[in-house]
Each structure stands twice: as structure tokens, then as C-alpha cells.
């Protein structure tokens, strides 16, 4: 195993590999970064930036995220991260097996979701949710090997109806590709279940694709991320969670639940 510079984070694994035909030390750090030298310059992926990997012959292809400058807020197709494949070739079969084992162990240790139920509201905002999901959201989930069950909402309160009776034990979370309206429907559906205390433990993710994206904007702003599909989807993949407060609004015999941002977990 190669020695690291003193200021680098601790390594999970560090060995010499081939990158673009040149032998160079490659390190996977405990912060989930890949670090290597190319053309005399040190390069790195984003922290927690590894989505998945595949073995192709002698090469290992890692699907990674890299940080980028600039961005468009709420609904644009540019965000805080860009997708980039990184290919390297271990110098022996033993080294390749060790790299694969360590990458598997690292990804398994992150507690990321494995299966999500996704609501897409094709009617909200500029009617762009379907396009945002297909072009920006779904490819990232697929790169992270997350299974998806997708449901387009067909009418008002459709999401609420589905959530009231769905088997929540089958999923690691619910994702709303929409504005705030579908989120409110999902919360109300969960709270109307007989097992609402258990059902409310299921994380709910938001991807901005509606007229009102107030909830996801407030959540992303507090951690310095842009309000866009890219940043929201990556936060879901990483399993980032925040608690929210639920307010009960009663008028006569009618009771309604609303949500407000809460405290970081």
C-alpha cells in the first residue's frame, strides 16, 4: 500500500494503478473521495462522490460526482455536481479484487436508500416534472443502483390515496418530483394511516419541479446547495435527512396537516 501525504484524510485503500496508461498512486479515502495524480496535477472526486462501479475486463469504472461552479436555481438543469466516469486498471488480479471489495464495503457502509417510491406530478408548474425526472433525476438514481417504483399522479389527491394504503415496508423512502403540493398530500396520507407512527419514519425526498418549491429550497439553502433537481437528487442518494415540524389545521370536522422545515439530523 502506498504512503499518503500527511494532510490527506485517512485511506481505506491506496495502491498504484494505471490511469490513462500511466502508473500512479490511487487512494480511496474515508471521506469517500478518490485521489490520484494525472499529468503532474493532483485530482480528486467530490466527498461521498462515488455512486457505484462496474468491472469491465481488466478495468474498474467508477461512477462519480465532481463539484462544479455555477448553477441555475429551482428547476434548471445545472447544479452543484457533475457526473463523471473514472476508469483505472489495477496492476494485478489480486489488487483488482481488493479494490472491488473495498469499494463494495465503502458503498454498503453509507446507509444509502436501495429502493424508492417516486411520485411524478406531470401537471404542476410548467408541466416539466416528467422531463426533469427522465433527463436529470432517473439517470442519477440508476447510476447509484437505486431501484425505483414510479407513479405519475393523475388527479388532485392521487398521491394521498396511494400513500394511505401502500406497503411502506417495501421502500427506503418516498420521492416527490413536484412542487410542494404532492409533498403535502403524501404527509396527509401517511398521517391518516392506522400505523401512522411507523409510516412517518419513512423518509420523504423532494425534487423541485413545480410552481412552489418552498420546502426543498429552504432545506437545500441551509446546507449551501442550490435549489435544483441535481442537488436535490444527490442529497436523496446520499441519504441526507432533516426532521420537519407538522402543523395540524382544523376547521369544523375537517383536519389538515402541513409541514415546515425543522432541525438538521
Residue pairs with C-beta under 8 A, 6 or more apart in sequence:
1 11
1 13
1 14
1 15
2 14
2 15
2 16
2 25
2 27
3 14
4 11
4 14
4 27
8 27
8 29
8 35
9 29
9 30
9 31
9 33
10 29
10 30
11 27
11 28
11 29
11 30
12 28
12 29
12 30
12 102
12 105
12 106
13 27
13 28
13 98
13 99
13 102
14 25
14 26
14 27
14 28
15 25
15 26
15 90
15 91
15 95
15 98
15 99
16 23
16 24
16 25
16 26
16 91
17 23
17 24
17 25
17 26
17 36
17 88
17 89
17 90
17 91
17 95
17 99
18 24
18 88
18 89
18 90
18 91
19 26
19 36
19 38
19 87
19 88
19 89
20 38
22 38
23 91
24 36
24 37
24 38
25 36
25 37
26 34
26 35
26 36
26 88
27 33
27 34
27 35
27 36
28 34
28 50
28 99
28 102
28 103
28 106
29 35
31 47
31 48
32 47
32 48
32 49
32 50
32 106
32 110
33 44
33 45
33 46
33 47
33 49
34 44
34 45
34 49
34 50
34 62
34 64
34 86
35 42
35 43
35 44
36 42
36 43
36 44
36 88
37 43
45 62
45 64
45 65
45 66
45 84
45 86
46 64
46 65
46 66
46 67
46 81
48 110
48 238
49 64
49 65
49 66
49 81
50 62
50 63
50 64
50 65
50 103
50 106
50 107
51 63
51 64
51 65
51 83
51 140
51 143
51 144
51 145
51 237
52 62
52 63
52 107
52 143
52 144
52 145
53 60
53 61
53 62
53 63
53 100
53 103
54 60
54 61
54 63
55 61
55 96
55 100
58 89
58 90
58 96
59 87
59 88
59 89
60 87
60 88
60 89
60 90
60 96
60 99
60 100
60 103
61 85
61 86
61 87
62 85
62 86
62 87
62 88
62 103
63 83
63 85
63 143
63 144
64 83
64 84
64 85
64 86
65 81
65 82
65 83
65 84
65 234
66 81
66 82
66 84
67 80
67 81
67 82
68 78
68 80
68 81
68 82
70 78
71 78
71 79
71 80
71 226
71 228
71 231
72 78
72 79
72 226
72 228
73 217
73 226
73 227
73 228
74 208
74 213
74 217
74 227
74 228
75 125
75 126
75 128
75 132
75 208
75 209
75 213
75 228
75 229
76 228
77 132
77 135
77 136
77 228
77 229
77 230
78 228
78 230
79 225
79 226
79 228
79 229
79 230
79 231
79 234
80 225
80 226
80 228
80 230
80 231
80 234
81 230
81 231
81 234
83 139
83 140
83 143
90 96
90 98
90 99
110 238
110 239
111 239
112 144
112 146
112 237
112 238
112 239
113 146
113 172
113 173
113 203
113 236
113 237
113 239
114 145
114 146
114 147
114 172
115 146
115 147
115 148
115 149
115 170
115 171
115 172
116 141
116 146
116 147
116 148
116 149
116 171
116 172
116 173
116 174
116 175
116 205
116 236
117 148
117 149
117 151
117 166
117 170
117 171
117 173
117 174
117 175
118 133
118 137
118 148
118 149
118 150
118 151
118 174
118 175
118 176
118 177
119 151
119 152
119 153
119 159
119 162
119 174
119 175
119 176
119 177
119 178
119 182
119 186
120 129
120 130
120 133
120 150
120 151
120 152
120 153
120 177
120 178
120 209
121 129
121 152
121 153
121 159
121 176
121 177
121 178
121 179
121 181
121 182
121 209
121 210
122 129
122 130
122 152
122 153
123 153
124 178
124 179
124 181
124 182
124 209
124 210
124 211
125 179
125 209
125 210
125 211
128 209
129 177
129 178
129 209
129 210
130 152
132 177
132 207
132 209
132 229
133 150
133 177
133 207
133 209
136 229
136 230
136 233
137 177
137 207
137 229
137 233
138 148
140 230
140 233
140 234
140 237
141 148
141 233
141 237
144 237
146 237
149 171
151 159
151 162
153 159
153 178
153 182
157 185
158 185
159 176
159 182
159 185
159 186
159 189
160 185
160 186
160 188
160 189
160 192
161 189
162 189
163 174
163 185
163 186
163 189
163 190
163 193
164 189
164 190
164 192
164 193
168 190
168 198
168 199
168 202
171 202
172 202
172 203
173 202
173 203
173 204
173 205
173 236
174 186
174 202
174 203
174 204
174 205
175 204
175 205
175 206
175 207
175 236
176 182
176 183
176 186
176 204
176 205
176 206
176 207
177 207
177 209
177 229
178 206
178 207
178 209
178 210
179 208
179 209
179 210
179 211
179 212
179 213
180 210
180 212
180 213
180 214
180 215
181 210
181 212
182 210
183 204
183 206
183 215
183 259
184 257
184 258
184 259
186 204
187 204
187 246
187 257
187 258
187 259
188 256
188 257
190 196
190 199
190 200
190 202
191 200
191 246
191 257
193 199
203 239
203 241
205 232
205 235
205 236
206 213
206 215
206 216
206 219
206 232
207 216
207 229
207 232
207 233
207 236
208 216
208 217
208 227
208 228
208 229
208 232
209 229
213 227
215 259
215 261
216 227
216 232
217 227
218 261
219 242
219 261
220 226
220 227
220 231
220 232
220 235
221 227
222 261
222 264
223 235
223 240
223 264
225 231
225 235
241 265
242 261
242 262
242 263
242 264
242 265
243 262
243 263
243 264
243 265
244 259
244 260
244 261
244 262
245 259
245 260
245 261
245 262
246 257
246 258
246 259
246 260
247 257
247 258
247 259
247 260
248 255
248 256
248 257
249 255
249 256
249 257
249 258
250 256
